Amino acid sequence: MTSMTTEPSLTLHTDGLLSKFGFNDGDDPEDWLDYCDANGIDYNEIEFPLVQLVRQHVLPALDQHVTVVEIETIHNPIRASTVNGIEVRGEDTVHGDPIELTPETVTIPMAEVARLARG
């Protein structure tokens, strides 16, 4: 019998791009904090790399063309500006129709998250 170990990973919900409160309202995800604790990483010394994760992993995985804007805020710091050329105005609808991003989630190995956090 073979035992399979699964590499720790972080799953980001792509609809986080559509909200001021997206991506855990800009707070570090619990999975990341747990990973740091388990691996001797002081998460108070390094910043969770949300913007880099979105730019390098989430945006390339999307089926839609999404442009983003970075915002200096205590909330979600990276949000969709346009989806397929249509301006997103802080809502998850365009002309009353819901904006749907696919895939719904993007999973990133935690080792990659740590690598980006360390810069």
Stockholm file with secondary structure:
# STOCKHOLM 1.0

chainA/1-119         MTSMTTEPSLTLHTDGLLSKFGFNDGDDPEDWLDYCDANGIDYNEIEFPLVQLVRQHVLPALDQHVTVVEIETIHNPIRASTVNGIEVRGEDTVHGDPIELTPETVTIPMAEVARLARG
#=GR chainA/1-119 SS CCCCCCCCEEEEEGGGGGCTTHHHHTCCCHHHHHHHHHTTCCTTTSCCCHHHHIIIIIHHHCSSCEEEEECCSSSCSEEEEEETTEECCSSSEETTEECCCSSSEEEEEHHHHHHHHHC
#=GC SS_cons         CCCCCCCCEEEEEGGGGGCTTHHHHTCCCHHHHHHHHHTTCCTTTSCCCHHHHIIIIIHHHCSSCEEEEECCSSSCSEEEEEETTEECCSSSEETTEECCCSSSEEEEEHHHHHHHHHC
//
